[in-house]
Amino acid sequence: MSHALAGMDDALLKVVEANKVALQKLTDGGASFEESSVKKGLKELKAFEEEFLDGVKQAVQSSSDPIKEQWKSNS
């Protein structure tokens, strides 16, 4: 389970880093944050993050007691 969560966490981090690079390139070129599709992308990323965390919480609730205890101490 921890390997799966670590993989999903790494994937989410890569998406965030890619969005950061895209936003930097847009603003360096003079584009406004309001004018770009990056604002929409960031909103979608936030929704994805919330769904990810909800999924992890649901998975933990149906897991064994040691995993539940580890999640409680890390959240």
All heavy atoms as a GROMACS GRO file, in nm:
protein
  569
    1MET      N    1   0.082  -0.118   0.000
    1MET     CA    2   0.000   0.000   0.000
    1MET      C    3   0.087   0.125   0.000
    1MET      O    4   0.059   0.220  -0.071
    1MET     CB    5  -0.093  -0.004   0.123
    1MET     CG    6  -0.175   0.117   0.142
    1MET     SD    7  -0.338   0.092   0.079
    1MET     CE    8  -0.422   0.228   0.150
    2SER      N    9   0.193   0.124   0.081
    2SER     CA   10   0.278   0.243   0.090
    2SER      C   11   0.347   0.271  -0.043
    2SER      O   12   0.365   0.387  -0.080
    2SER     CB   13   0.380   0.229   0.202
    2SER     OG   14   0.469   0.123   0.176
    3HIS      N   15   0.382   0.165  -0.118
    3HIS     CA   16   0.445   0.185  -0.249
    3HIS      C   17   0.345   0.246  -0.348
    3HIS      O   18   0.381   0.333  -0.427
    3HIS     CB   19   0.499   0.053  -0.305
    3HIS     CG   20   0.615   0.000  -0.228
    3HIS    ND1   21   0.736   0.064  -0.223
    3HIS    CD2   22   0.628  -0.111  -0.152
    3HIS    CE1   23   0.820  -0.006  -0.149
    3HIS    NE2   24   0.756  -0.112  -0.103
    4ALA      N   25   0.221   0.201  -0.342
    4ALA     CA   26   0.118   0.257  -0.430
    4ALA      C   27   0.094   0.403  -0.399
    4ALA      O   28   0.085   0.487  -0.490
    4ALA     CB   29  -0.011   0.178  -0.417
    5LEU      N   30   0.085   0.437  -0.272
    5LEU     CA   31   0.064   0.576  -0.232
    5LEU      C   32   0.184   0.663  -0.270
    5LEU      O   33   0.167   0.776  -0.316
    5LEU     CB   34   0.037   0.586  -0.083
    5LEU     CG   35  -0.094   0.527  -0.035
    5LEU    CD1   36  -0.103   0.534   0.117
    5LEU    CD2   37  -0.212   0.596  -0.099
    6ALA      N   38   0.303   0.609  -0.253
    6ALA     CA   39   0.423   0.685  -0.290
    6ALA      C   40   0.425   0.710  -0.440
    6ALA      O   41   0.460   0.820  -0.485
    6ALA     CB   42   0.548   0.609  -0.248
    7GLY      N   43   0.384   0.612  -0.519
    7GLY     CA   44   0.378   0.630  -0.665
    7GLY      C   45   0.276   0.735  -0.705
    7GLY      O   46   0.302   0.818  -0.792
    8MET      N   47   0.160   0.733  -0.641
    8MET     CA   48   0.057   0.833  -0.671
    8MET      C   49   0.103   0.971  -0.627
    8MET      O   50   0.080   1.071  -0.696
    8MET     CB   51  -0.075   0.796  -0.605
    8MET     CG   52  -0.142   0.676  -0.669
    8MET     SD   53  -0.308   0.644  -0.608
    8MET     CE   54  -0.277   0.587  -0.442
    9ASP      N   55   0.170   0.978  -0.514
    9ASP     CA   56   0.222   1.106  -0.464
    9ASP      C   57   0.327   1.161  -0.560
    9ASP      O   58   0.327   1.280  -0.592
    9ASP     CB   59   0.281   1.087  -0.324
    9ASP     CG   60   0.317   1.219  -0.260
    9ASP    OD1   61   0.234   1.312  -0.264
    9ASP    OD2   62   0.428   1.228  -0.204
   10ASP      N   63   0.415   1.076  -0.610
   10ASP     CA   64   0.516   1.119  -0.708
   10ASP      C   65   0.450   1.170  -0.836
   10ASP      O   66   0.493   1.270  -0.892
   10ASP     CB   67   0.612   1.004  -0.742
   10ASP     CG   68   0.708   0.974  -0.629
   10ASP    OD1   69   0.726   1.060  -0.540
   10ASP    OD2   70   0.767   0.864  -0.630
   11ALA      N   71   0.347   1.100  -0.881
   11ALA     CA   72   0.277   1.142  -1.003
   11ALA      C   73   0.212   1.278  -0.983
   11ALA      O   74   0.219   1.366  -1.070
   11ALA     CB   75   0.173   1.038  -1.042
   12LEU      N   76   0.150   1.299  -0.869
   12LEU     CA   77   0.086   1.427  -0.840
   12LEU      C   78   0.191   1.538  -0.834
   12LEU      O   79   0.169   1.647  -0.887
   12LEU     CB   80   0.008   1.418  -0.709
   12LEU     CG   81  -0.072   1.541  -0.668
   12LEU    CD1   82  -0.175   1.576  -0.775
   12LEU    CD2   83  -0.140   1.518  -0.535
   13LEU      N   84   0.305   1.510  -0.773
   13LEU     CA   85   0.412   1.609  -0.765
   13LEU      C   86   0.463   1.646  -0.905
   13LEU      O   87   0.487   1.764  -0.933
   13LEU     CB   88   0.528   1.555  -0.680
   13LEU     CG   89   0.647   1.647  -0.663
   13LEU    CD1   90   0.607   1.778  -0.597
   13LEU    CD2   91   0.756   1.579  -0.582
   14LYS      N   92   0.474   1.549  -0.994
   14LYS     CA   93   0.519   1.578  -1.131
   14LYS      C   94   0.419   1.667  -1.204
   14LYS      O   95   0.457   1.756  -1.280
   14LYS     CB   96   0.543   1.448  -1.207
   14LYS     CG   97   0.668   1.377  -1.161
   14LYS     CD   98   0.690   1.247  -1.234
   14LYS     CE   99   0.813   1.179  -1.176
   14LYS     NZ  100   0.840   1.051  -1.238
   15VAL      N  101   0.290   1.645  -1.181
   15VAL     CA  102   0.188   1.730  -1.243
   15VAL      C  103   0.200   1.873  -1.192
   15VAL      O  104   0.193   1.968  -1.269
   15VAL     CB  105   0.046   1.673  -1.216
   15VAL    CG1  106  -0.062   1.772  -1.256
   15VAL    CG2  107   0.026   1.541  -1.289
   16VAL      N  108   0.220   1.887  -1.062
   16VAL     CA  109   0.234   2.020  -1.003
   16VAL      C  110   0.358   2.090  -1.060
   16VAL      O  111   0.353   2.208  -1.096
   16VAL     CB  112   0.242   2.011  -0.849
   16VAL    CG1  113   0.283   2.144  -0.788
   16VAL    CG2  114   0.109   1.965  -0.793
   17GLU      N  115   0.468   2.018  -1.069
   17GLU     CA  116   0.591   2.077  -1.122
   17GLU      C  117   0.575   2.117  -1.269
   17GLU      O  118   0.623   2.223  -1.311
   17GLU     CB  119   0.708   1.980  -1.105
   17GLU     CG  120   0.750   1.964  -0.961
   17GLU     CD  121   0.853   1.855  -0.939
   17GLU    OE1  122   0.877   1.773  -1.031
   17GLU    OE2  123   0.908   1.848  -0.828
   18ALA      N  124   0.506   2.035  -1.346
   18ALA     CA  125   0.482   2.068  -1.487
   18ALA      C  126   0.396   2.193  -1.500
   18ALA      O  127   0.422   2.279  -1.585
   18ALA     CB  128   0.416   1.950  -1.558
   19ASN      N  129   0.295   2.205  -1.416
   19ASN     CA  130   0.211   2.324  -1.418
   19ASN      C  131   0.290   2.448  -1.377
   19ASN      O  132   0.270   2.556  -1.432
   19ASN     CB  133   0.089   2.307  -1.328
   19ASN     CG  134  -0.021   2.230  -1.396
   19ASN    OD1  135  -0.045   2.247  -1.514
   19ASN    ND2  136  -0.088   2.145  -1.321
   20LYS      N  137   0.380   2.432  -1.283
   20LYS     CA  138   0.464   2.544  -1.240
   20LYS      C  139   0.551   2.593  -1.356
   20LYS      O  140   0.562   2.713  -1.380
   20LYS     CB  141   0.551   2.502  -1.122
   20LYS     CG  142   0.641   2.612  -1.070
   20LYS     CD  143   0.727   2.563  -0.956
   20LYS     CE  144   0.826   2.670  -0.914
   20LYS     NZ  145   0.916   2.621  -0.810
   21VAL      N  146   0.611   2.500  -1.427
   21VAL     CA  147   0.695   2.536  -1.543
   21VAL      C  148   0.610   2.604  -1.650
   21VAL      O  149   0.651   2.706  -1.706
   21VAL     CB  150   0.766   2.411  -1.600
   21VAL    CG1  151   0.832   2.440  -1.733
   21VAL    CG2  152   0.870   2.360  -1.500
   22ALA      N  153   0.494   2.551  -1.677
   22ALA     CA  154   0.405   2.609  -1.779
   22ALA      C  155   0.364   2.750  -1.740
   22ALA      O  156   0.365   2.842  -1.824
   22ALA     CB  157   0.283   2.522  -1.800
   23LEU      N  158   0.329   2.771  -1.614
   23LEU     CA  159   0.290   2.904  -1.568
   23LEU      C  160   0.406   3.001  -1.578
   23LEU      O  161   0.389   3.116  -1.621
   23LEU     CB  162   0.240   2.896  -1.423
   23LEU     CG  163   0.194   3.027  -1.360
   23LEU    CD1  164   0.081   3.090  -1.441
   23LEU    CD2  165   0.150   3.005  -1.217
   24GLN      N  166   0.526   2.955  -1.542
   24GLN     CA  167   0.644   3.041  -1.551
   24GLN      C  168   0.670   3.083  -1.695
   24GLN      O  169   0.697   3.200  -1.723
   24GLN     CB  170   0.766   2.968  -1.495
   24GLN     CG  171   0.891   3.054  -1.490
   24GLN     CD  172   0.880   3.169  -1.392
   24GLN    OE1  173   0.830   3.150  -1.281
   24GLN    NE2  174   0.922   3.287  -1.431
   25LYS      N  175   0.658   2.990  -1.789
   25LYS     CA  176   0.680   3.022  -1.930
   25LYS      C  177   0.575   3.121  -1.981
   25LYS      O  178   0.606   3.211  -2.059
   25LYS     CB  179   0.680   2.895  -2.015
   25LYS     CG  180   0.805   2.812  -1.997
   25LYS     CD  181   0.806   2.691  -2.086
   25LYS     CE  182   0.934   2.612  -2.066
   25LYS     NZ  183   0.944   2.499  -2.157
   26LEU      N  184   0.452   3.102  -1.937
   26LEU     CA  185   0.346   3.194  -1.981
   26LEU      C  186   0.368   3.335  -1.928
   26LEU      O  187   0.354   3.433  -2.001
   26LEU     CB  188   0.209   3.143  -1.935
   26LEU     CG  189   0.149   3.029  -2.015
   26LEU    CD1  190   0.025   2.976  -1.944
   26LEU    CD2  191   0.113   3.076  -2.154
   27THR      N  192   0.402   3.345  -1.800
   27THR     CA  193   0.420   3.478  -1.743
   27THR      C  194   0.548   3.544  -1.791
   27THR      O  195   0.552   3.666  -1.805
   27THR     CB  196   0.418   3.473  -1.588
   27THR    OG1  197   0.517   3.380  -1.542
   27THR    CG2  198   0.282   3.432  -1.537
   28ASP      N  199   0.651   3.465  -1.820
   28ASP     CA  200   0.774   3.522  -1.877
   28ASP      C  201   0.748   3.581  -2.014
   28ASP      O  202   0.810   3.678  -2.054
   28ASP     CB  203   0.884   3.416  -1.887
   28ASP     CG  204   0.945   3.381  -1.752
   28ASP    OD1  205   0.917   3.453  -1.654
   28ASP    OD2  206   1.019   3.281  -1.745
   29GLY      N  207   0.654   3.521  -2.086
   29GLY     CA  208   0.618   3.568  -2.220
   29GLY      C  209   0.519   3.683  -2.218
   29GLY      O  210   0.474   3.729  -2.321
   30GLY      N  211   0.481   3.728  -2.098
   30GLY     CA  212   0.390   3.842  -2.088
   30GLY      C  213   0.244   3.805  -2.077
   30GLY      O  214   0.158   3.892  -2.074
   31ALA      N  215   0.213   3.678  -2.073
   31ALA     CA  216   0.073   3.637  -2.061
   31ALA      C  217   0.023   3.660  -1.920
   31ALA      O  218   0.096   3.646  -1.824
   31ALA     CB  219   0.058   3.489  -2.098
   32SER      N  220  -0.099   3.698  -1.908
   32SER     CA  221  -0.161   3.719  -1.779
   32SER      C  222  -0.217   3.588  -1.727
   32SER      O  223  -0.269   3.506  -1.804
   32SER     CB  224  -0.275   3.821  -1.792
   32SER     OG  225  -0.357   3.820  -1.678
   33PHE      N  226  -0.209   3.571  -1.597
   33PHE     CA  227  -0.265   3.450  -1.536
   33PHE      C  228  -0.414   3.440  -1.566
   33PHE      O  229  -0.464   3.333  -1.596
   33PHE     CB  230  -0.240   3.455  -1.385
   33PHE     CG  231  -0.295   3.338  -1.311
   33PHE    CD1  232  -0.238   3.213  -1.323
   33PHE    CD2  233  -0.405   3.352  -1.228
   33PHE    CE1  234  -0.288   3.104  -1.254
   33PHE    CE2  235  -0.455   3.244  -1.159
   33PHE     CZ  236  -0.397   3.120  -1.172
   34GLU      N  237  -0.484   3.549  -1.560
   34GLU     CA  238  -0.627   3.550  -1.587
   34GLU      C  239  -0.658   3.515  -1.732
   34GLU      O  240  -0.762   3.460  -1.762
   34GLU     CB  241  -0.687   3.687  -1.554
   34GLU     CG  242  -0.685   3.723  -1.407
   34GLU     CD  243  -0.774   3.633  -1.322
   34GLU    OE1  244  -0.880   3.590  -1.372
   34GLU    OE2  245  -0.738   3.607  -1.207
   35GLU      N  246  -0.568   3.548  -1.823
   35GLU     CA  247  -0.592   3.525  -1.965
   35GLU      C  248  -0.558   3.383  -2.009
   35GLU      O  249  -0.595   3.341  -2.117
   35GLU     CB  250  -0.507   3.622  -2.048
   35GLU     CG  251  -0.543   3.767  -2.028
   35GLU     CD  252  -0.442   3.861  -2.093
   35GLU    OE1  253  -0.341   3.812  -2.148
   35GLU    OE2  254  -0.464   3.981  -2.087
   36SER      N  255  -0.487   3.311  -1.928
   36SER     CA  256  -0.438   3.180  -1.970
   36SER      C  257  -0.531   3.067  -1.928
   36SER      O  258  -0.617   3.083  -1.841
   36SER     CB  259  -0.299   3.156  -1.912
   36SER     OG  260  -0.308   3.133  -1.773
   37SER      N  261  -0.507   2.954  -1.987
   37SER     CA  262  -0.581   2.834  -1.947
   37SER      C  263  -0.519   2.770  -1.825
   37SER      O  264  -0.571   2.672  -1.773
   37SER     CB  265  -0.585   2.735  -2.063
   37SER     OG  266  -0.454   2.696  -2.098
   38VAL      N  267  -0.408   2.826  -1.777
   38VAL     CA  268  -0.342   2.771  -1.660
   38VAL      C  269  -0.431   2.783  -1.537
   38VAL      O  270  -0.436   2.694  -1.453
   38VAL     CB  271  -0.206   2.840  -1.637
   38VAL    CG1  272  -0.142   2.790  -1.508
   38VAL    CG2  273  -0.113   2.815  -1.754
   39LYS      N  274  -0.506   2.893  -1.528
   39LYS     CA  275  -0.596   2.910  -1.415
   39LYS      C  276  -0.696   2.795  -1.408
   39LYS      O  277  -0.719   2.738  -1.302
   39LYS     CB  278  -0.670   3.044  -1.426
   39LYS     CG  279  -0.758   3.073  -1.307
   39LYS     CD  280  -0.822   3.210  -1.317
   39LYS     CE  281  -0.909   3.239  -1.198
   39LYS     NZ  282  -0.973   3.370  -1.206
   40LYS      N  283  -0.750   2.758  -1.522
   40LYS     CA  284  -0.843   2.646  -1.527
   40LYS      C  285  -0.771   2.516  -1.490
   40LYS      O  286  -0.824   2.434  -1.415
   40LYS     CB  287  -0.904   2.634  -1.666
   40LYS     CG  288  -1.000   2.519  -1.680
   40LYS     CD  289  -1.054   2.506  -1.820
   40LYS     CE  290  -1.140   2.383  -1.833
   40LYS     NZ  291  -1.167   2.345  -1.970
   41GLY      N  292  -0.649   2.501  -1.540
   41GLY     CA  293  -0.572   2.382  -1.509
   41GLY      C  294  -0.541   2.369  -1.361
   41GLY      O  295  -0.547   2.259  -1.305
   42LEU      N  296  -0.509   2.480  -1.297
   42LEU     CA  297  -0.481   2.477  -1.153
   42LEU      C  298  -0.606   2.441  -1.074
   42LEU      O  299  -0.599   2.369  -0.974
   42LEU     CB  300  -0.424   2.611  -1.107
   42LEU     CG  301  -0.283   2.642  -1.157
   42LEU    CD1  302  -0.243   2.783  -1.115
   42LEU    CD2  303  -0.182   2.541  -1.107
   43LYS      N  304  -0.720   2.490  -1.119
   43LYS     CA  305  -0.846   2.457  -1.052
   43LYS      C  306  -0.874   2.306  -1.066
   43LYS      O  307  -0.914   2.241  -0.970
   43LYS     CB  308  -0.959   2.539  -1.115
   43LYS     CG  309  -1.089   2.533  -1.042
   43LYS     CD  310  -1.190   2.629  -1.103
   43LYS     CE  311  -1.315   2.638  -1.023
   43LYS     NZ  312  -1.411   2.733  -1.078
   44GLU      N  313  -0.851   2.252  -1.185
   44GLU     CA  314  -0.870   2.109  -1.207
   44GLU      C  315  -0.770   2.028  -1.125
   44GLU      O  316  -0.805   1.921  -1.074
   44GLU     CB  317  -0.857   2.077  -1.355
   44GLU     CG  318  -0.971   2.131  -1.438
   44GLU     CD  319  -0.949   2.116  -1.587
   44GLU    OE1  320  -0.841   2.069  -1.630
   44GLU    OE2  321  -1.040   2.153  -1.663
   45LEU      N  322  -0.648   2.078  -1.112
   45LEU     CA  323  -0.547   2.009  -1.033
   45LEU      C  324  -0.587   2.003  -0.886
   45LEU      O  325  -0.571   1.900  -0.821
   45LEU     CB  326  -0.411   2.078  -1.048
   45LEU     CG  327  -0.295   2.018  -0.972
   45LEU    CD1  328  -0.269   1.875  -1.018
   45LEU    CD2  329  -0.170   2.102  -0.992
   46LYS      N  330  -0.643   2.112  -0.837
   46LYS     CA  331  -0.690   2.116  -0.698
   46LYS      C  332  -0.801   2.012  -0.677
   46LYS      O  333  -0.802   1.940  -0.577
   46LYS     CB  334  -0.739   2.256  -0.663
   46LYS     CG  335  -0.790   2.271  -0.523
   46LYS     CD  336  -0.682   2.256  -0.420
   46LYS     CE  337  -0.737   2.280  -0.281
   46LYS     NZ  338  -0.642   2.241  -0.178
   47ALA      N  339  -0.892   2.003  -0.773
   47ALA     CA  340  -1.000   1.904  -0.763
   47ALA      C  341  -0.942   1.762  -0.766
   47ALA      O  342  -0.987   1.675  -0.691
   47ALA     CB  343  -1.100   1.925  -0.876
   48PHE      N  344  -0.841   1.741  -0.851
   48PHE     CA  345  -0.776   1.610  -0.859
   48PHE      C  346  -0.710   1.575  -0.726
   48PHE      O  347  -0.720   1.463  -0.678
   48PHE     CB  348  -0.673   1.609  -0.972
   48PHE     CG  349  -0.593   1.483  -0.981
   48PHE    CD1  350  -0.649   1.367  -1.029
   48PHE    CD2  351  -0.461   1.482  -0.940
   48PHE    CE1  352  -0.575   1.250  -1.036
   48PHE    CE2  353  -0.386   1.366  -0.946
   48PHE     CZ  354  -0.443   1.250  -0.995
   49GLU      N  355  -0.645   1.674  -0.665
   49GLU     CA  356  -0.579   1.652  -0.536
   49GLU      C  357  -0.681   1.612  -0.431
   49GLU      O  358  -0.658   1.519  -0.352
   49GLU     CB  359  -0.506   1.779  -0.494
   49GLU     CG  360  -0.439   1.768  -0.358
   49GLU     CD  361  -0.378   1.899  -0.313
   49GLU    OE1  362  -0.427   2.006  -0.352
   49GLU    OE2  363  -0.280   1.893  -0.238
   50GLU      N  364  -0.795   1.678  -0.428
   50GLU     CA  365  -0.899   1.646  -0.330
   50GLU      C  366  -0.953   1.505  -0.354
   50GLU      O  367  -0.976   1.430  -0.258
   50GLU     CB  368  -1.010   1.750  -0.337
   50GLU     CG  369  -0.967   1.885  -0.283
   50GLU     CD  370  -1.069   1.995  -0.305
   50GLU    OE1  371  -1.181   1.968  -0.351
   50GLU    OE2  372  -1.035   2.111  -0.274
   51GLU      N  373  -0.974   1.467  -0.480
   51GLU     CA  374  -1.020   1.332  -0.511
   51GLU      C  375  -0.916   1.228  -0.470
   51GLU      O  376  -0.950   1.122  -0.418
   51GLU     CB  377  -1.050   1.320  -0.660
   51GLU     CG  378  -1.174   1.394  -0.704
   51GLU     CD  379  -1.198   1.384  -0.853
   51GLU    OE1  380  -1.153   1.285  -0.916
   51GLU    OE2  381  -1.261   1.475  -0.909
   52PHE      N  382  -0.789   1.259  -0.493
   52PHE     CA  383  -0.680   1.170  -0.456
   52PHE      C  384  -0.681   1.145  -0.305
   52PHE      O  385  -0.678   1.031  -0.259
   52PHE     CB  386  -0.546   1.231  -0.500
   52PHE     CG  387  -0.425   1.161  -0.446
   52PHE    CD1  388  -0.384   1.040  -0.499
   52PHE    CD2  389  -0.352   1.217  -0.343
   52PHE    CE1  390  -0.272   0.976  -0.449
   52PHE    CE2  391  -0.240   1.154  -0.293
   52PHE     CZ  392  -0.199   1.033  -0.346
   53LEU      N  393  -0.690   1.252  -0.227
   53LEU     CA  394  -0.689   1.239  -0.082
   53LEU      C  395  -0.814   1.165  -0.033
   53LEU      O  396  -0.805   1.084   0.060
   53LEU     CB  397  -0.677   1.376  -0.015
   53LEU     CG  398  -0.541   1.443  -0.034
   53LEU    CD1  399  -0.544   1.584   0.025
   53LEU    CD2  400  -0.430   1.361   0.028
   54ASP      N  401  -0.928   1.191  -0.093
   54ASP     CA  402  -1.050   1.119  -0.057
   54ASP      C  403  -1.034   0.970  -0.084
   54ASP      O  404  -1.076   0.886  -0.003
   54ASP     CB  405  -1.172   1.173  -0.132
   54ASP     CG  406  -1.216   1.310  -0.082
   54ASP    OD1  407  -1.174   1.350   0.029
   54ASP    OD2  408  -1.293   1.377  -0.155
   55GLY      N  409  -0.974   0.937  -0.198
   55GLY     CA  410  -0.951   0.796  -0.231
   55GLY      C  411  -0.857   0.728  -0.134
   55GLY      O  412  -0.880   0.613  -0.093
   56VAL      N  413  -0.752   0.799  -0.095
   56VAL     CA  414  -0.658   0.744   0.004
   56VAL      C  415  -0.729   0.721   0.137
   56VAL      O  416  -0.714   0.615   0.198
   56VAL     CB  417  -0.537   0.837   0.022
   56VAL    CG1  418  -0.452   0.794   0.140
   56VAL    CG2  419  -0.453   0.842  -0.106
   57LYS      N  420  -0.809   0.818   0.180
   57LYS     CA  421  -0.881   0.804   0.306
   57LYS      C  422  -0.977   0.685   0.303
   57LYS      O  423  -0.988   0.610   0.399
   57LYS     CB  424  -0.955   0.933   0.340
   57LYS     CG  425  -0.862   1.045   0.382
   57LYS     CD  426  -0.937   1.175   0.403
   57LYS     CE  427  -0.841   1.288   0.432
   57LYS     NZ  428  -0.908   1.418   0.445
   58GLN      N  429  -1.045   0.667   0.190
   58GLN     CA  430  -1.138   0.554   0.177
   58GLN      C  431  -1.061   0.422   0.180
   58GLN      O  432  -1.105   0.325   0.242
   58GLN     CB  433  -1.220   0.566   0.050
   58GLN     CG  434  -1.322   0.676   0.055
   58GLN     CD  435  -1.395   0.694  -0.078
   58GLN    OE1  436  -1.376   0.618  -0.172
   58GLN    NE2  437  -1.479   0.797  -0.085
   59ALA      N  438  -0.946   0.419   0.113
   59ALA     CA  439  -0.866   0.296   0.111
   59ALA      C  440  -0.815   0.263   0.251
   59ALA      O  441  -0.814   0.147   0.292
   59ALA     CB  442  -0.749   0.312   0.015
   60VAL      N  443  -0.774   0.365   0.324
   60VAL     CA  444  -0.724   0.343   0.459
   60VAL      C  445  -0.835   0.291   0.550
   60VAL      O  446  -0.813   0.202   0.632
   60VAL     CB  447  -0.661   0.473   0.516
   60VAL    CG1  448  -0.637   0.463   0.664
   60VAL    CG2  449  -0.532   0.504   0.443
   61GLN      N  450  -0.955   0.344   0.536
   61GLN     CA  451  -1.066   0.301   0.621
   61GLN      C  452  -1.099   0.154   0.601
   61GLN      O  453  -1.146   0.088   0.693
   61GLN     CB  454  -1.188   0.388   0.597
   61GLN     CG  455  -1.172   0.526   0.654
   61GLN     CD  456  -1.294   0.615   0.630
   61GLN    OE1  457  -1.390   0.573   0.568
   61GLN    NE2  458  -1.288   0.737   0.679
   62SER      N  459  -1.074   0.102   0.483
   62SER     CA  460  -1.105  -0.039   0.458
   62SER      C  461  -0.981  -0.128   0.475
   62SER      O  462  -0.985  -0.246   0.442
   62SER     CB  463  -1.162  -0.056   0.317
   62SER     OG  464  -1.066  -0.021   0.220
   63SER      N  465  -0.874  -0.074   0.527
   63SER     CA  466  -0.750  -0.150   0.542
   63SER      C  467  -0.736  -0.205   0.684
   63SER      O  468  -0.823  -0.187   0.769
   63SER     CB  469  -0.630  -0.060   0.509
   63SER     OG  470  -0.621   0.045   0.604
   64SER      N  471  -0.622  -0.266   0.708
   64SER     CA  472  -0.596  -0.326   0.839
   64SER      C  473  -0.569  -0.220   0.945
   64SER      O  474  -0.537  -0.105   0.913
   64SER     CB  475  -0.477  -0.422   0.829
   64SER     OG  476  -0.360  -0.347   0.797
   65ASP      N  477  -0.577  -0.260   1.070
   65ASP     CA  478  -0.557  -0.167   1.181
   65ASP      C  479  -0.418  -0.102   1.181
   65ASP      O  480  -0.409   0.018   1.207
   65ASP     CB  481  -0.584  -0.236   1.315
   65ASP     CG  482  -0.732  -0.260   1.338
   65ASP    OD1  483  -0.814  -0.186   1.277
   65ASP    OD2  484  -0.767  -0.350   1.416
   66PRO      N  485  -0.309  -0.175   1.153
   66PRO     CA  486  -0.178  -0.107   1.154
   66PRO      C  487  -0.168   0.006   1.050
   66PRO      O  488  -0.110   0.111   1.077
   66PRO     CB  489  -0.079  -0.218   1.120
   66PRO     CG  490  -0.147  -0.344   1.162
   66PRO     CD  491  -0.294  -0.319   1.137
   67ILE      N  492  -0.230  -0.012   0.936
   67ILE     CA  493  -0.229   0.093   0.834
   67ILE      C  494  -0.314   0.211   0.880
   67ILE      O  495  -0.276   0.327   0.862
   67ILE     CB  496  -0.276   0.039   0.697
   67ILE    CG1  497  -0.173  -0.062   0.644
   67ILE    CG2  498  -0.298   0.152   0.598
   67ILE    CD1  499  -0.214  -0.131   0.517
   68LYS      N  500  -0.428   0.182   0.941
   68LYS     CA  501  -0.513   0.289   0.994
   68LYS      C  502  -0.437   0.372   1.097
   68LYS      O  503  -0.443   0.495   1.096
   68LYS     CB  504  -0.640   0.231   1.057
   68LYS     CG  505  -0.740   0.180   0.958
   68LYS     CD  506  -0.862   0.125   1.030
   68LYS     CE  507  -0.958   0.063   0.933
   68LYS     NZ  508  -1.074   0.003   0.999
   69GLU      N  509  -0.365   0.305   1.186
   69GLU     CA  510  -0.290   0.376   1.289
   69GLU      C  511  -0.178   0.461   1.228
   69GLU      O  512  -0.154   0.572   1.271
   69GLU     CB  513  -0.232   0.278   1.392
   69GLU     CG  514  -0.337   0.216   1.481
   69GLU     CD  515  -0.417   0.321   1.557
   69GLU    OE1  516  -0.358   0.416   1.613
   69GLU    OE2  517  -0.541   0.307   1.561
   70GLN      N  518  -0.111   0.408   1.127
   70GLN     CA  519  -0.005   0.485   1.061
   70GLN      C  520  -0.063   0.608   0.994
   70GLN      O  521  -0.005   0.716   1.000
   70GLN     CB  522   0.067   0.398   0.958
   70GLN     CG  523   0.183   0.470   0.891
   70GLN     CD  524   0.255   0.381   0.792
   70GLN    OE1  525   0.217   0.268   0.768
   70GLN    NE2  526   0.359   0.434   0.734
   71TRP      N  527  -0.179   0.596   0.930
   71TRP     CA  528  -0.242   0.710   0.862
   71TRP      C  529  -0.280   0.816   0.965
   71TRP      O  530  -0.261   0.934   0.943
   71TRP     CB  531  -0.363   0.663   0.784
   71TRP     CG  532  -0.437   0.774   0.720
   71TRP    CD1  533  -0.556   0.826   0.759
   71TRP    CD2  534  -0.398   0.852   0.605
   71TRP    NE1  535  -0.592   0.928   0.678
   71TRP    CE2  536  -0.498   0.946   0.582
   71TRP    CE3  537  -0.288   0.849   0.520
   71TRP    CZ2  538  -0.492   1.038   0.478
   71TRP    CZ3  539  -0.280   0.939   0.417
   71TRP    CH2  540  -0.382   1.033   0.396
   72LYS      N  541  -0.334   0.773   1.080
   72LYS     CA  542  -0.374   0.868   1.182
   72LYS      C  543  -0.254   0.950   1.232
   72LYS      O  544  -0.264   1.068   1.255
   72LYS     CB  545  -0.439   0.797   1.301
   72LYS     CG  546  -0.578   0.750   1.274
   72LYS     CD  547  -0.635   0.679   1.397
   72LYS     CE  548  -0.770   0.619   1.367
   72LYS     NZ  549  -0.822   0.542   1.482
   73SER      N  550  -0.140   0.884   1.246
   73SER     CA  551  -0.022   0.954   1.297
   73SER      C  552   0.041   1.044   1.192
   73SER      O  553   0.115   1.136   1.226
   73SER     CB  554   0.082   0.854   1.348
   73SER     OG  555   0.133   0.777   1.240
   74ASN      N  556   0.012   1.024   1.063
   74ASN     CA  557   0.070   1.104   0.956
   74ASN      C  558  -0.022   1.211   0.903
   74ASN      O  559   0.016   1.293   0.823
   74ASN     CB  560   0.116   1.015   0.840
   74ASN     CG  561   0.235   0.930   0.877
   74ASN    OD1  562   0.316   0.969   0.957
   74ASN    ND2  563   0.242   0.813   0.819
   75SER      N  564  -0.148   1.209   0.942
   75SER     CA  565  -0.243   1.307   0.887
   75SER      C  566  -0.263   1.424   0.977
   75SER      O  567  -0.216   1.436   1.082
   75SER     CB  568  -0.376   1.240   0.855
   75SER     OG  569  -0.431   1.184   0.972
   0.00000   0.00000   0.00000
